[in-house]
Amino acid sequence: MGNDQDCQIKGIKTIQLKMHNGTIRILEDVQCVLDLTKSLILVGVLDSKGYRVTVECGVLKVVRGAFVAMKGIRKGNLYFLDGSLVTS
């Protein structure tokens, strides 16, 4: 963490993300950390799962094969997913 504190992982699950165009994407093995106030997607984890991440002109694209799986927009020094978490 940015403050050198450890956070406990409360569980691991699969989540669904609804992209800006209505497409549902599934992320598996997501670690649930209750102490975080924002959800984070780690680029290194995406890379290890076979995704390619590119950044150009303030737009982050997560690509797998020939399709864009996710997009994010830069706000300050962070990229925000152009979509939302699907809740059930």
Secondary structure, 3 states (H helix, E strand, C coil): CCCCCCCCCCEEEEEEEEECCCCEEEEEEEEECCCCCCCCCCHHHHHHCCCEEEEECCEEEEEECCEEEEEEEEECCEEEECEEECCC
